[in-house]
Amino acid sequence: MDSEFERLRELFLTIELDLGLEFAQTAKMQAQMQNHENFERSREYAEAALEVVHKFSARIVNSDMRQQLQERADELQKAVSSLWPRPN
């Protein structure tokens, strides 16, 4: 039971990272199109995904999986950081 819960937690965080990276990419495209409202929304969703991953990744028991999640979280952090400053 615990291992099944662990797998679900890992899957959840993996999906959250995938979504965060997609939202960061969408924000970048919206910035290029000068669509400020959609840029802000997508950026906020990417940041929210990153917060969720930071909050729950420490609970991952498998150190290899935790490392993989951290590497992807670093990638998402870099993508989110690249969204600043906000487009004019």
Summary of the structure (lengths in Angstrom):
residues: 88
radius of gyration: 14.4
end to end distance: 51.0
largest distance: 51.0
contacts: 255
relative contact order: 0.20
helix: 84%
strand: 0%
